Amino acid sequence: ELMKLASVFQSPGGMTSDSSLSVTKRVRSSFKSSNRPSFVAAFCQSNCGDVSPNVLGTFCIDTGLPCDFNHSTCNGKNELCYGRGPG
């Protein structure tokens, strides 16, 4: 429905665009003026890697003991060392 509404507004060809001519602004204002409930959009960031707050330290999944601090390993294997945290 949003794409359909946006396609109704024509871009002013050959003119410098400013905020009053913006298609985005016109689409948003048409949503505000209608008798519709508020609309909230969210855009996820999927390319930011691991952002979980593993602030409780790293532990070996096989023994539950803390990982070797200097090498992040458990019995010489880094595959067994995982961070813990509230996330």
N, C-alpha and C positions, 0 to 999 in steps of 0.2 A: 504494500500500500504506500509506503514511503517513497519507493522508486517511481511509482505511478504519479504521485503528487509532485515529485521533483521534475519529472519530464514535462509537466504542464508549463512550467516557467521557462521562458525562452531567454537565452543569454543575449545581452545587448552587443551585437557584433560591431567591432571596430572602435568600441569605446573603452576607456580605461575603467576598470572595475573598482569600485570602492565598497565600503560596508553597506551602503544603502542599496546598491545594485546586486548584492550578493545573493545567489540562488539559495545558499544555506540560510541566510537571514530570512528570506521570503518564505521558505518552507517552515522554518521554526515559528515564524509569526503566524502562519496559517494554523499551526497546531495550537498555539496559545489562544487564538481568537475563536476556535471552535468549542463546542460543548463536549469536549472529550476529557477523560482523566489525564493527569500528567504522564508524560512519557520519559523514562530514563533509559539511556543507552550506556552500555559498558563494553569496553574493548580490552580483552585480555592480552597480556604480554607473554608470548610463548617462547621467546628467544633469549631469556635472561638467565638460563641455567638453573642450578640448584640454589634457591633462596630460602630454604627452610632454616629456621633458627636453631641449629644444632649447638646450643650453648652449654649443654650439660657435660660435654666431653665425649671422647670416643671410647668405645668398648668392643671387646671381642664377642661376636655372636655365638661362638661355640662354648666359651667359658663364663662370659659375663664380666670378666676382669677388664681393667683399663688396658687400652692398646699401648704398645711401646711408644712413648712420647716422641722420641727423636726420629723414628722411622715410620710411624703410623702403621704398625704391623702387629699381627698376633701369631706367635710361633713362626715368624719369618714370612707370613703371607699377608699382603695388604687386603686381599679379598674378604677377610674375616673381620675387618675393622670398620665399624659404622658409628656415625655420630648420633648422639641422643639430644633431644631437646623437646620443648613444648609443642613444636610444629608437627 
